[in-house]
Amino acid sequence: MAQNLIWQRQLDEGLTQMNIKLDVSQQRQLLAFLALLAKWNKAFNLTAVRDEREMVSRQLLDSLSILPFVTTHHLLDAGAGGGLPGIPLAIALPDTRFTLLDSNGKKTRFLKQCVLELGLRNVDVIHSRAEAYQPQELFTQISSRAFTALDNQVSWCDHLLAGNGEFIAMKGLYPDDEVAALGRGWQVNSSHRLEVPGVEGERNVLIIGRHGHTH
């Protein structure tokens, strides 16, 4: 109970600093998700963050920091892992559809449990490797957080991205080497420093598209 109150205060303060407005039920869902993540993490190793004092900032607020860049009606979260950033984004954007893709069966079982317990009607969970996934329609945005190197990502997910689509790739330090290794058909359309309350160290998001396509 005490932990929940601490999390609630951290969430309130963080959302205020980030100028993100969520109603009481959305905040309750976020904290319920965090409790599920903490519980399942003990057995399933879903995330490296185990200190409960850092979970709100490094998981919820960090995920929500890319909200301004999500403009699609249906987002694919590739390598969704423990549901970051996909589940917090889906809670914050109930009118947007989210497909969470991961090749790890334990992680997709956890994600399905989250969808069930949190009542998330705008989330689908797919257990598949990115290269093998064949969606009915292509995605205009694909997000990732701690998924893989950028050249791998664009290679594995190329067939999932619409012609004018873009990747929203969350990184720590700006990945100069990864950007340099991108294939000739790809370009960084923009990059942005992310300010996440309570998170030390640099955070960046890179918007990557096919060469010649910019928004």
LUMDRENZA-27296 format. One line per 2 residues: number of its first residue (from 1); their letters; for each residue x, z, y of N, C-alpha, C, O. Coordinates in Angstrom, 2 decimals, always signed. Layout:
residues N
NUM> a> X Z Y X Z Y X Z Y X Z Y; ...
END
This chain:
residues 215
1> ma> +0.83 +0.00 -1.21 +0.00 +0.00 +0.00 +0.87 +0.00 +1.26 +0.63 -0.76 +2.20; +1.89 +0.89 +1.25 +2.77 +0.97 +2.42 +3.47 -0.37 +2.64 +3.65 -0.81 +3.78
3> qn> +3.88 -1.03 +1.52 +4.55 -2.32 +1.63 +3.65 -3.36 +2.27 +4.10 -4.16 +3.09; +2.38 -3.34 +1.90 +1.42 -4.28 +2.48 +1.30 -4.10 +3.99 +1.20 -5.08 +4.73
5> li> +1.30 -2.87 +4.43 +1.18 -2.59 +5.87 +2.42 -3.10 +6.61 +2.32 -3.65 +7.71; +3.58 -2.90 +5.99 +4.82 -3.41 +6.60 +4.78 -4.93 +6.68 +5.11 -5.53 +7.70
7> wq> +4.37 -5.55 +5.57 +4.26 -7.02 +5.54 +3.28 -7.51 +6.61 +3.53 -8.50 +7.29; +2.16 -6.81 +6.73 +1.14 -7.22 +7.71 +1.71 -7.17 +9.13 +1.49 -8.08 +9.92
9> rq> +2.44 -6.10 +9.42 +3.02 -5.98 +10.76 +4.05 -7.09 +11.00 +4.07 -7.71 +12.06; +4.91 -7.33 +9.99 +5.92 -8.39 +10.12 +5.26 -9.75 +10.31 +5.72 -10.57 +11.11
11> ld> +4.18 -9.98 +9.58 +3.47 -11.27 +9.68 +2.83 -11.42 +11.05 +2.95 -12.47 +11.68; +2.16 -10.37 +11.53 +1.53 -10.39 +12.87 +2.56 -10.73 +13.94 +2.34 -11.61 +14.77
13> eg> +3.68 -10.02 +13.90 +4.71 -10.22 +14.92 +5.32 -11.61 +14.83 +5.56 -12.26 +15.85; +5.57 -12.07 +13.59 +6.17 -13.38 +13.40 +5.27 -14.51 +13.86 +5.72 -15.44 +14.54
15> lt> +3.99 -14.44 +13.49 +3.04 -15.49 +13.89 +2.90 -15.55 +15.40 +2.79 -16.63 +15.98; +2.91 -14.37 +16.05 +2.82 -14.32 +17.52 +4.03 -15.00 +18.15 +3.88 -15.80 +19.07
17> qm> +5.23 -14.67 +17.64 +6.45 -15.27 +18.19 +6.48 -16.79 +17.99 +7.00 -17.52 +18.83; +5.91 -17.24 +16.88 +5.92 -18.68 +16.56 +4.71 -19.41 +17.15 +4.58 -20.62 +17.02
19> ni> +3.84 -18.64 +17.81 +2.62 -19.21 +18.42 +1.74 -19.92 +17.39 +1.21 -21.00 +17.64; +1.59 -19.27 +16.22 +0.73 -19.80 +15.15 -0.49 -18.89 +15.05 -0.36 -17.68 +14.91
21> kl> -1.66 -19.50 +15.14 -2.90 -18.71 +15.09 -3.59 -18.90 +13.74 -4.03 -20.00 +13.41; -3.68 -17.82 +12.97 -4.38 -17.83 +11.69 -5.41 -16.72 +11.69 -5.18 -15.65 +12.25
23> dv> -6.56 -16.98 +11.06 -7.59 -15.94 +11.06 -7.25 -14.86 +10.03 -6.29 -14.98 +9.27; -8.07 -13.81 +10.01 -7.82 -12.65 +9.16 -7.78 -13.04 +7.69 -6.93 -12.56 +6.93
25> sq> -8.69 -13.93 +7.27 -8.74 -14.31 +5.85 -7.49 -15.11 +5.46 -6.99 -14.96 +4.35; -6.99 -15.95 +6.36 -5.77 -16.71 +6.08 -4.56 -15.78 +5.95 -3.71 -15.95 +5.07
27> qr> -4.50 -14.80 +6.84 -3.40 -13.83 +6.77 -3.48 -13.02 +5.48 -2.47 -12.72 +4.86; -4.69 -12.69 +5.09 -4.88 -11.94 +3.85 -4.42 -12.78 +2.65 -3.79 -12.26 +1.72
29> ql> -4.75 -14.08 +2.68 -4.30 -14.97 +1.60 -2.78 -15.06 +1.54 -2.20 -15.05 +0.45; -2.13 -15.15 +2.70 -0.67 -15.22 +2.74 -0.04 -13.99 +2.11 +0.92 -14.09 +1.35
31> la> -0.59 -12.82 +2.44 -0.02 -11.58 +1.89 -0.34 -11.44 +0.41 +0.46 -10.88 -0.35; -1.49 -11.94 -0.02 -1.82 -11.93 -1.45 -0.87 -12.85 -2.22 -0.45 -12.54 -3.33
33> fl> -0.55 -14.00 -1.61 +0.42 -14.91 -2.22 +1.78 -14.24 -2.35 +2.44 -14.34 -3.39; +2.20 -13.54 -1.30 +3.49 -12.87 -1.32 +3.54 -11.81 -2.42 +4.55 -11.65 -3.10
35> al> +2.44 -11.08 -2.59 +2.37 -10.06 -3.64 +2.48 -10.70 -5.02 +3.15 -10.16 -5.91; +1.82 -11.84 -5.21 +1.93 -12.57 -6.48 +3.36 -13.04 -6.73 +3.89 -12.94 -7.84
37> la> +3.98 -13.55 -5.67 +5.34 -14.06 -5.78 +6.30 -12.92 -6.18 +7.15 -13.10 -7.05; +6.15 -11.77 -5.53 +7.01 -10.62 -5.83 +6.82 -10.15 -7.27 +7.78 -9.80 -7.96
39> kw> +5.56 -10.14 -7.71 +5.25 -9.68 -9.07 +5.79 -10.64 -10.13 +6.46 -10.22 -11.07; +5.51 -11.92 -9.99 +5.93 -12.91 -10.98 +7.44 -13.15 -10.95 +8.04 -13.54 -11.95
41> nk> +8.04 -12.92 -9.79 +9.48 -13.18 -9.64 +10.32 -12.32 -10.58 +11.40 -12.71 -11.01; +9.80 -11.14 -10.88 +10.53 -10.23 -11.77 +10.76 -10.85 -13.15 +11.80 -10.63 -13.77
43> af> +9.80 -11.63 -13.61 +9.90 -12.23 -14.95 +10.35 -13.70 -14.92 +11.02 -14.17 -15.84; +9.97 -14.41 -13.86 +10.13 -15.86 -13.87 +11.23 -16.40 -12.96 +11.50 -17.61 -12.96
45> nl> +11.88 -15.54 -12.17 +12.95 -15.99 -11.29 +12.53 -17.18 -10.42 +13.13 -18.25 -10.45; +11.48 -16.95 -9.65 +10.90 -18.02 -8.83 +11.66 -18.25 -7.53 +11.66 -19.35 -7.00
47> ta> +12.30 -17.20 -7.03 +12.98 -17.28 -5.75 +14.15 -16.31 -5.74 +14.13 -15.28 -6.42; +15.17 -16.65 -4.97 +16.35 -15.80 -4.89 +16.13 -14.60 -3.98 +16.91 -13.65 -4.01
49> vr> +15.08 -14.63 -3.18 +14.81 -13.53 -2.25 +14.09 -12.40 -3.00 +12.94 -12.56 -3.42; +14.78 -11.28 -3.17 +14.19 -10.17 -3.92 +13.98 -8.92 -3.05 +13.27 -8.00 -3.44
51> de> +14.58 -8.92 -1.88 +14.41 -7.78 -0.97 +13.06 -7.91 -0.27 +12.84 -8.85 +0.50; +12.16 -6.97 -0.55 +10.80 -7.08 +0.00 +10.77 -7.04 +1.52 +9.81 -7.51 +2.14
53> re> +11.82 -6.49 +2.13 +11.86 -6.43 +3.60 +12.10 -7.81 +4.20 +11.83 -8.04 +5.38; +12.61 -8.74 +3.39 +12.93 -10.08 +3.91 +11.91 -11.13 +3.50 +12.00 -12.28 +3.93
55> mv> +10.93 -10.76 +2.68 +10.05 -11.77 +2.08 +9.13 -12.44 +3.09 +8.89 -13.64 +3.00; +8.62 -11.69 +4.05 +7.72 -12.30 +5.04 +8.48 -13.35 +5.86 +8.00 -14.47 +6.03
57> sr> +9.66 -12.98 +6.35 +10.40 -13.91 +7.21 +10.97 -15.08 +6.43 +10.84 -16.23 +6.85; +11.60 -14.81 +5.29 +12.33 -15.87 +4.57 +11.43 -16.73 +3.69 +11.85 -17.80 +3.24
59> ql> +10.20 -16.28 +3.45 +9.31 -17.09 +2.61 +8.10 -17.57 +3.39 +7.86 -18.78 +3.48; +7.32 -16.65 +3.96 +6.12 -17.08 +4.68 +6.45 -17.77 +6.00 +6.06 -18.91 +6.22
61> ld> +7.17 -17.07 +6.88 +7.42 -17.62 +8.21 +8.31 -18.86 +8.14 +8.11 -19.82 +8.88; +9.29 -18.84 +7.25 +10.15 -20.02 +7.09 +9.33 -21.24 +6.67 +9.52 -22.33 +7.19
63> sl> +8.41 -21.04 +5.72 +7.54 -22.15 +5.29 +6.67 -22.66 +6.43 +6.50 -23.87 +6.60; +6.12 -21.73 +7.20 +5.21 -22.10 +8.28 +5.93 -22.73 +9.48 +5.29 -23.30 +10.36
65> si> +7.26 -22.62 +9.50 +8.01 -23.16 +10.64 +7.91 -24.68 +10.74 +8.18 -25.25 +11.80; +7.52 -25.36 +9.63 +7.42 -26.83 +9.70 +5.98 -27.30 +9.96 +5.69 -28.50 +9.91
67> lp> +5.10 -26.35 +10.23 +3.70 -26.73 +10.54 +3.58 -27.84 +11.58 +2.78 -28.76 +11.39; +4.35 -27.80 +12.69 +4.19 -28.85 +13.71 +4.50 -30.26 +13.21 +4.11 -31.24 +13.84
69> fv> +5.21 -30.36 +12.08 +5.64 -31.68 +11.60 +4.70 -32.24 +10.52 +4.84 -33.39 +10.12; +3.75 -31.43 +10.07 +2.81 -31.90 +9.05 +1.64 -32.59 +9.74 +0.83 -31.94 +10.40
71> tt> +1.56 -33.91 +9.59 +0.53 -34.69 +10.30 -0.35 -35.49 +9.34 -1.30 -36.14 +9.77; -0.03 -35.44 +8.05 -0.74 -36.25 +7.07 -2.02 -35.56 +6.60 -2.21 -34.36 +6.83
73> hh> -2.90 -36.31 +5.93 -4.11 -35.71 +5.35 -3.85 -35.25 +3.91 -4.66 -34.53 +3.33; -2.70 -35.69 +3.34 -2.38 -35.34 +1.94 -0.87 -35.29 +1.80 -0.21 -36.33 +1.83
75> ll> -0.32 -34.09 +1.65 +1.13 -33.90 +1.59 +1.58 -33.60 +0.16 +0.94 -32.84 -0.55; +2.69 -34.21 -0.23 +3.32 -33.91 -1.52 +4.47 -32.95 -1.25 +5.34 -33.23 -0.42
77> da> +4.48 -31.80 -1.95 +5.60 -30.88 -1.88 +6.43 -31.08 -3.15 +6.01 -30.67 -4.23; +7.59 -31.70 -3.01 +8.42 -32.05 -4.17 +9.36 -30.91 -4.53 +9.98 -30.31 -3.65
79> ga> +9.46 -30.60 -5.81 +10.26 -29.45 -6.23 +9.67 -28.18 -5.68 +10.37 -27.37 -5.08; +8.36 -28.01 -5.88 +7.60 -26.94 -5.21 +8.05 -25.54 -5.60 +7.84 -24.59 -4.85
81> gg> +8.67 -25.41 -6.78 +9.23 -24.12 -7.18 +8.21 -22.99 -7.15 +7.19 -23.05 -7.83; +8.50 -21.96 -6.36 +7.59 -20.83 -6.24 +6.50 -21.04 -5.20 +5.85 -20.09 -4.78
83> gl> +6.29 -22.31 -4.79 +5.20 -22.59 -3.85 +5.61 -22.57 -2.40 +4.76 -22.42 -1.52; +6.89 -22.73 -2.14 +7.40 -22.71 -0.77 +7.97 -24.09 -0.42 +8.86 -24.57 -1.13
85> pg> +7.51 -24.72 +0.63 +6.56 -24.26 +1.64 +5.09 -24.56 +1.33 +4.22 -24.23 +2.13; +4.80 -25.18 +0.19 +3.46 -25.74 -0.05 +2.30 -24.78 +0.06 +1.31 -25.09 +0.71
87> ip> +2.41 -23.59 -0.57 +1.25 -22.68 -0.56 +0.99 -22.10 +0.83 -0.16 -22.13 +1.28; +2.00 -21.58 +1.55 +1.71 -21.11 +2.91 +1.14 -22.21 +3.81 +0.25 -21.95 +4.61
89> la> +1.65 -23.45 +3.67 +1.11 -24.55 +4.48 -0.34 -24.84 +4.11 -1.17 -25.09 +4.99; -0.64 -24.79 +2.81 -2.02 -25.07 +2.37 -2.99 -24.00 +2.87 -4.15 -24.30 +3.17
91> ia> -2.52 -22.76 +2.96 -3.36 -21.68 +3.50 -3.60 -21.91 +5.00 -4.70 -21.71 +5.50; -2.54 -22.34 +5.70 -2.65 -22.54 +7.15 -3.43 -23.80 +7.51 -4.00 -23.88 +8.60
93> lp> -3.46 -24.78 +6.59 -4.12 -26.07 +6.87 -5.17 -26.36 +5.79 -4.96 -27.23 +4.94; -6.29 -25.64 +5.80 -7.28 -25.79 +4.73 -7.93 -27.17 +4.65 -8.51 -27.51 +3.62
95> dt> -7.85 -27.96 +5.71 -8.46 -29.29 +5.70 -7.49 -30.39 +5.24 -7.85 -31.56 +5.17; -6.25 -30.00 +4.93 -5.24 -30.94 +4.43 -5.08 -30.73 +2.94 -5.07 -29.60 +2.46
97> rf> -4.94 -31.83 +2.17 -4.71 -31.71 +0.73 -3.21 -31.57 +0.46 -2.38 -32.16 +1.14; -2.89 -30.78 -0.55 -1.50 -30.55 -0.94 -1.36 -30.79 -2.43 -2.12 -30.24 -3.23
99> tl> -0.38 -31.59 -2.81 -0.01 -31.74 -4.22 +1.35 -31.10 -4.40 +2.33 -31.49 -3.75; +1.42 -30.11 -5.28 +2.66 -29.38 -5.54 +3.24 -29.88 -6.86 +2.62 -29.77 -7.91
101> ld> +4.44 -30.43 -6.79 +5.07 -31.09 -7.93 +6.32 -30.32 -8.35 +7.20 -30.05 -7.53; +6.40 -29.98 -9.64 +7.61 -29.34 -10.15 +7.76 -29.64 -11.64 +6.77 -29.78 -12.36
103> sn> +9.01 -29.74 -12.09 +9.27 -30.06 -13.49 +9.39 -28.82 -14.37 +9.49 -28.93 -15.60; +9.39 -27.64 -13.76 +9.56 -26.39 -14.50 +8.19 -25.81 -14.87 +7.40 -25.45 -13.99
105> gk> +7.92 -25.71 -16.17 +6.60 -25.27 -16.64 +6.25 -23.85 -16.21 +5.09 -23.57 -15.92; +7.23 -22.95 -16.17 +6.96 -21.57 -15.74 +6.52 -21.56 -14.27 +5.60 -20.83 -13.89
107> kt> +7.17 -22.37 -13.48 +6.84 -22.41 -12.05 +5.47 -23.03 -11.81 +4.72 -22.56 -10.96; +5.14 -24.09 -12.55 +3.81 -24.69 -12.35 +2.70 -23.77 -12.88 +1.59 -23.79 -12.37
109> rf> +3.01 -22.96 -13.90 +2.01 -21.98 -14.37 +1.75 -20.95 -13.28 +0.61 -20.56 -13.03; +2.82 -20.52 -12.63 +2.67 -19.58 -11.51 +1.84 -20.21 -10.39 +0.95 -19.56 -9.84
111> lk> +2.14 -21.45 -10.06 +1.42 -22.13 -8.97 -0.07 -22.26 -9.30 -0.92 -22.07 -8.43; -0.38 -22.60 -10.54 -1.79 -22.70 -10.94 -2.48 -21.35 -10.84 -3.65 -21.28 -10.45
113> qc> -1.77 -20.28 -11.18 -2.33 -18.94 -11.05 -2.61 -18.60 -9.59 -3.63 -18.00 -9.26; -1.69 -19.00 -8.71 -1.89 -18.79 -7.26 -3.13 -19.52 -6.76 -3.95 -18.95 -6.04
115> vl> -3.27 -20.78 -7.16 -4.42 -21.58 -6.74 -5.71 -20.90 -7.18 -6.69 -20.84 -6.42; -5.71 -20.39 -8.41 -6.89 -19.72 -8.97 -7.20 -18.42 -8.22 -8.32 -18.22 -7.76
117> el> -6.19 -17.55 -8.12 -6.41 -16.23 -7.54 -6.68 -16.28 -6.04 -7.44 -15.46 -5.51; -6.07 -17.24 -5.35 -6.24 -17.32 -3.89 -7.42 -18.23 -3.51 -7.77 -18.31 -2.33
119> gl> -8.02 -18.90 -4.49 -9.16 -19.77 -4.21 -8.79 -20.97 -3.35 -9.53 -21.33 -2.44; -7.64 -21.58 -3.63 -7.17 -22.71 -2.81 -7.76 -24.01 -3.33 -7.28 -24.56 -4.32
121> rn> -8.78 -24.50 -2.66 -9.46 -25.71 -3.12 -8.76 -26.98 -2.67 -9.13 -28.08 -3.09; -7.76 -26.84 -1.82 -7.07 -28.02 -1.29 -5.70 -28.24 -1.94 -4.87 -28.97 -1.40
123> vd> -5.47 -27.60 -3.10 -4.15 -27.69 -3.75 -4.28 -28.18 -5.19 -5.09 -27.68 -5.96; -3.47 -29.18 -5.53 -3.32 -29.65 -6.92 -1.89 -29.35 -7.36 -0.95 -29.47 -6.57
125> vi> -1.74 -28.96 -8.62 -0.42 -28.66 -9.17 -0.11 -29.67 -10.27 -0.90 -29.86 -11.19; +1.05 -30.32 -10.17 +1.46 -31.33 -11.15 +2.77 -30.89 -11.81 +3.77 -30.63 -11.14
127> hs> +2.73 -30.81 -13.14 +3.95 -30.48 -13.91 +4.59 -31.80 -14.36 +4.15 -32.42 -15.33; +5.63 -32.20 -13.64 +6.29 -33.47 -13.94 +7.60 -33.55 -13.17 +7.76 -32.93 -12.13
129> ra> +8.53 -34.34 -13.70 +9.70 -34.68 -12.90 +9.25 -35.69 -11.85 +8.35 -36.49 -12.08; +9.90 -35.64 -10.70 +9.52 -36.54 -9.60 +9.59 -38.01 -10.04 +8.71 -38.80 -9.71
131> ea> +10.65 -38.36 -10.79 +10.85 -39.76 -11.18 +9.73 -40.27 -12.10 +9.45 -41.47 -12.13; +9.11 -39.36 -12.84 +8.10 -39.76 -13.83 +6.67 -39.71 -13.28 +5.74 -40.23 -13.89
133> yq> +6.50 -39.09 -12.14 +5.15 -38.89 -11.58 +4.61 -40.21 -11.02 +5.29 -40.91 -10.27; +3.38 -40.54 -11.40 +2.73 -41.76 -10.92 +1.40 -41.40 -10.25 +0.38 -41.34 -10.94
135> pq> +1.39 -41.17 -8.95 +0.15 -40.78 -8.28 -0.79 -41.97 -8.09 -0.37 -43.13 -8.16; -2.06 -41.67 -7.87 -3.04 -42.74 -7.65 -2.83 -43.41 -6.30 -3.09 -44.61 -6.15
137> el> -2.37 -42.65 -5.33 -2.06 -43.25 -4.03 -0.74 -42.68 -3.52 -0.37 -41.55 -3.86; -0.02 -43.45 -2.71 +1.27 -43.02 -2.20 +1.08 -42.02 -1.06 +0.03 -41.95 -0.44
139> ft> +2.12 -41.25 -0.82 +2.07 -40.19 +0.20 +2.75 -40.65 +1.47 +3.78 -41.32 +1.42; +2.18 -40.27 +2.61 +2.82 -40.61 +3.88 +3.81 -39.52 +4.30 +4.66 -39.76 +5.16
141> qi> +3.72 -38.33 +3.69 +4.71 -37.28 +3.94 +5.02 -36.54 +2.64 +4.13 -36.23 +1.85; +6.30 -36.28 +2.43 +6.75 -35.51 +1.27 +7.67 -34.40 +1.79 +8.70 -34.68 +2.40
143> ss> +7.30 -33.16 +1.54 +8.11 -32.03 +1.99 +9.00 -31.54 +0.87 +8.73 -31.77 -0.31; +10.07 -30.84 +1.25 +10.95 -30.22 +0.27 +11.70 -29.07 +0.93 +11.99 -29.09 +2.12
145> ra> +12.00 -28.07 +0.11 +12.76 -26.91 +0.59 +13.67 -26.49 -0.56 +13.20 -26.11 -1.63; +14.97 -26.57 -0.33 +15.95 -26.21 -1.38 +15.69 -26.99 -2.66 +15.78 -26.44 -3.75
147> ft> +15.38 -28.28 -2.52 +15.03 -29.11 -3.68 +16.28 -29.73 -4.29 +16.65 -29.42 -5.42; +16.94 -30.60 -3.54 +18.14 -31.29 -4.05 +18.82 -31.96 -2.86 +18.31 -31.91 -1.74
149> al> +19.97 -32.57 -3.10 +20.66 -33.31 -2.03 +19.77 -34.46 -1.57 +18.97 -34.99 -2.33; +19.93 -34.84 -0.30 +19.05 -35.84 +0.30 +19.09 -37.18 -0.43 +18.05 -37.82 -0.60
151> dn> +20.30 -37.62 -0.87 +20.36 -38.92 -1.55 +19.60 -38.87 -2.88 +18.97 -39.85 -3.27; +19.66 -37.73 -3.58 +18.85 -37.57 -4.79 +17.37 -37.63 -4.47 +16.59 -38.30 -5.15
153> qv> +17.00 -36.91 -3.41 +15.58 -36.82 -3.08 +14.98 -38.19 -2.78 +13.92 -38.53 -3.30; +15.64 -38.96 -1.94 +15.07 -40.27 -1.59 +15.07 -41.20 -2.80 +14.19 -42.05 -2.94
155> sw> +16.05 -41.03 -3.68 +16.11 -41.86 -4.89 +15.00 -41.49 -5.87 +14.30 -42.37 -6.38; +14.82 -40.18 -6.12 +13.83 -39.73 -7.09 +12.39 -39.93 -6.60 +11.48 -40.13 -7.40
157> cd> +12.20 -39.87 -5.29 +10.83 -39.89 -4.74 +10.49 -41.18 -4.01 +9.41 -41.29 -3.43; +11.38 -42.15 -4.04 +11.17 -43.42 -3.35 +9.81 -44.03 -3.71 +9.07 -44.49 -2.84
159> hl> +9.49 -44.04 -5.01 +8.26 -44.70 -5.48 +7.00 -43.92 -5.13 +5.89 -44.41 -5.33; +7.16 -42.69 -4.60 +6.00 -41.85 -4.25 +5.65 -41.96 -2.76 +4.58 -41.52 -2.34
161> la> +6.55 -42.54 -1.98 +6.42 -42.56 -0.53 +5.87 -43.90 -0.05 +6.37 -44.95 -0.43; +4.85 -43.84 +0.80 +4.30 -45.05 +1.41 +5.38 -45.74 +2.25 +6.37 -45.12 +2.65
163> gn> +5.18 -47.02 +2.52 +6.18 -47.81 +3.23 +6.63 -47.19 +4.54 +7.82 -47.16 +4.85; +5.66 -46.68 +5.31 +5.99 -46.08 +6.61 +6.06 -44.56 +6.51 +6.03 -43.87 +7.52
165> ge> +6.14 -44.04 +5.27 +6.12 -42.60 +5.07 +7.44 -41.94 +5.44 +8.42 -42.61 +5.74; +7.44 -40.60 +5.40 +8.63 -39.86 +5.79 +8.79 -38.60 +4.94 +7.82 -38.01 +4.47
167> fi> +10.04 -38.21 +4.76 +10.37 -36.95 +4.11 +10.52 -35.87 +5.18 +11.09 -36.12 +6.24; +10.01 -34.68 +4.89 +10.24 -33.51 +5.74 +11.15 -32.59 +4.92 +10.68 -31.83 +4.08
169> am> +12.45 -32.68 +5.17 +13.43 -31.98 +4.34 +13.94 -30.74 +5.06 +14.56 -30.83 +6.12; +13.67 -29.57 +4.47 +14.12 -28.30 +5.05 +15.51 -27.99 +4.52 +15.77 -28.06 +3.32
171> kg> +16.40 -27.64 +5.44 +17.79 -27.33 +5.10 +18.25 -26.11 +5.88 +17.60 -25.68 +6.83; +19.39 -25.56 +5.47 +20.00 -24.48 +6.23 +20.83 -25.11 +7.34 +20.28 -25.61 +8.32
173> ly> +22.16 -25.08 +7.18 +23.04 -25.78 +8.12 +22.73 -27.27 +8.09 +22.31 -27.80 +7.06; +22.95 -27.94 +9.22 +22.71 -29.38 +9.24 +23.62 -30.04 +8.21 +24.84 -29.87 +8.25
175> pd> +23.04 -30.80 +7.26 +23.82 -31.31 +6.13 +24.52 -32.63 +6.43 +24.09 -33.68 +5.96; +25.60 -32.58 +7.22 +26.30 -33.81 +7.63 +26.70 -34.67 +6.43 +26.51 -35.88 +6.44
177> de> +27.25 -34.02 +5.40 +27.72 -34.78 +4.23 +26.56 -35.49 +3.53 +26.69 -36.64 +3.12; +25.42 -34.78 +3.41 +24.26 -35.38 +2.74 +23.71 -36.55 +3.55 +23.30 -37.56 +2.98
179> va> +23.69 -36.40 +4.85 +23.19 -37.49 +5.71 +24.11 -38.70 +5.58 +23.65 -39.84 +5.51; +25.42 -38.45 +5.56 +26.38 -39.55 +5.43 +26.24 -40.27 +4.09 +26.54 -41.46 +3.97
181> al> +25.77 -39.53 +3.07 +25.65 -40.11 +1.72 +24.31 -40.82 +1.50 +24.09 -41.40 +0.43; +23.42 -40.77 +2.48 +22.13 -41.46 +2.33 +22.34 -42.95 +2.14 +23.23 -43.54 +2.76
183> gr> +21.53 -43.55 +1.29 +21.63 -44.99 +1.06 +21.31 -45.78 +2.32 +20.69 -45.26 +3.25; +21.74 -47.02 +2.35 +21.58 -47.86 +3.55 +20.12 -48.10 +3.91 +19.82 -48.44 +5.06
185> gw> +19.22 -47.94 +2.96 +17.82 -48.19 +3.24 +17.10 -47.04 +3.93 +15.90 -47.13 +4.21; +17.84 -45.96 +4.22 +17.20 -44.75 +4.78 +17.87 -44.32 +6.07 +19.04 -44.61 +6.32
187> qv> +17.09 -43.64 +6.90 +17.64 -43.15 +8.16 +17.00 -41.81 +8.53 +15.86 -41.53 +8.14; +17.73 -41.00 +9.27 +17.18 -39.76 +9.81 +16.48 -40.12 +11.12 +17.13 -40.45 +12.11
189> ns> +15.16 -40.05 +11.11 +14.40 -40.41 +12.31 +14.52 -39.34 +13.39 +14.55 -39.65 +14.58; +14.59 -38.07 +12.96 +14.78 -36.97 +13.90 +15.18 -35.73 +13.12 +14.95 -35.63 +11.92
191> sh> +15.79 -34.78 +13.81 +16.09 -33.49 +13.21 +15.82 -32.41 +14.23 +15.94 -32.63 +15.44; +15.46 -31.24 +13.74 +15.02 -30.16 +14.62 +15.55 -28.82 +14.12 +15.51 -28.55 +12.92
193> rl> +16.05 -27.99 +15.04 +16.43 -26.63 +14.68 +15.14 -25.82 +14.56 +14.25 -25.92 +15.41; +15.04 -25.04 +13.51 +13.88 -24.20 +13.29 +14.20 -22.77 +13.71 +15.22 -22.21 +13.31
195> ev> +13.33 -22.20 +14.52 +13.50 -20.80 +14.92 +12.53 -19.96 +14.10 +11.31 -20.05 +14.28; +13.07 -19.16 +13.19 +12.23 -18.35 +12.30 +12.51 -16.88 +12.55 +13.60 -16.40 +12.26
197> pg> +11.52 -16.14 +13.09 +11.74 -14.71 +13.36 +12.21 -13.96 +12.11 +11.61 -14.08 +11.04; +13.28 -13.19 +12.27 +13.77 -12.38 +11.16 +14.72 -13.09 +10.22 +15.25 -12.47 +9.30
199> ve> +14.95 -14.39 +10.44 +15.86 -15.14 +9.56 +17.16 -15.39 +10.31 +17.18 -16.05 +11.35; +18.25 -14.85 +9.76 +19.56 -15.08 +10.35 +20.13 -16.38 +9.77 +19.78 -16.79 +8.66
201> ge> +20.99 -17.00 +10.54 +21.58 -18.25 +10.05 +20.76 -19.45 +10.50 +19.58 -19.33 +10.83; +21.41 -20.58 +10.48 +20.81 -21.81 +10.99 +19.79 -22.38 +10.00 +20.00 -22.36 +8.79
203> rn> +18.68 -22.88 +10.55 +17.66 -23.57 +9.75 +17.37 -24.89 +10.44 +17.22 -24.94 +11.67; +17.28 -25.96 +9.66 +17.01 -27.29 +10.21 +15.95 -27.99 +9.38 +15.80 -27.73 +8.19
205> vl> +15.22 -28.88 +10.02 +14.34 -29.78 +9.29 +14.72 -31.21 +9.69 +14.90 -31.51 +10.87; +14.83 -32.07 +8.68 +15.18 -33.48 +8.92 +13.99 -34.35 +8.54 +13.41 -34.19 +7.47
207> ii> +13.63 -35.26 +9.43 +12.57 -36.22 +9.16 +13.26 -37.54 +8.80 +13.94 -38.15 +9.62; +13.07 -37.95 +7.55 +13.80 -39.11 +7.01 +12.82 -40.20 +6.61 +11.83 -39.94 +5.94
209> gr> +13.10 -41.42 +7.04 +12.24 -42.55 +6.70 +13.04 -43.76 +6.26 +14.27 -43.75 +6.30; +12.35 -44.78 +5.85 +13.04 -46.02 +5.48 +13.59 -46.70 +6.72 +13.02 -46.62 +7.80
211> hg> +14.70 -47.36 +6.54 +15.34 -48.02 +7.68 +14.38 -49.02 +8.32 +13.78 -49.85 +7.64; +14.26 -48.92 +9.63 +13.39 -49.85 +10.35 +11.99 -49.33 +10.57 +11.22 -49.91 +11.33
213> ht> +11.64 -48.20 +9.89 +10.32 -47.59 +10.09 +10.48 -46.30 +10.87 +11.12 -45.36 +10.40; +9.89 -46.25 +12.05 +9.85 -45.00 +12.81 +8.43 -44.79 +13.29 +7.64 -45.73 +13.41
215> h> +8.11 -43.52 +13.56 +6.75 -43.22 +14.00 +6.69 -43.15 +15.50 +5.62 -42.91 +16.06
END
